[in-house]
Amino acid sequence: MKIFFDPDIPAEIQDEIKKIVEEQVQGPCPSCGCDEIYVSLMGNTLDVKCYDCGESFFELELEVEDQEQTA
């Protein structure tokens, strides 16, 4: 299975997302048989879908941690 990430997804969280996708998606797309996955970011939600036909496998909401900045 090949996983492509939207350019808006930070590189530092891509490995963690890849592990989740590999656990949740158990084979090729049931609609078209493609084994390529595209992960896009919409607000705080990741949409995991088929790269070819766009059928969504699942969505995952990201938790955003508040980071206080010190001056």
Secondary structure, DSSP 8 states (H G I E B T S, - for coil): -EEEE-TTS-HHHHHHHHHHHHHH--SS-TTT---EEEEEEETTEEEEEETTT--EEEEEE----------
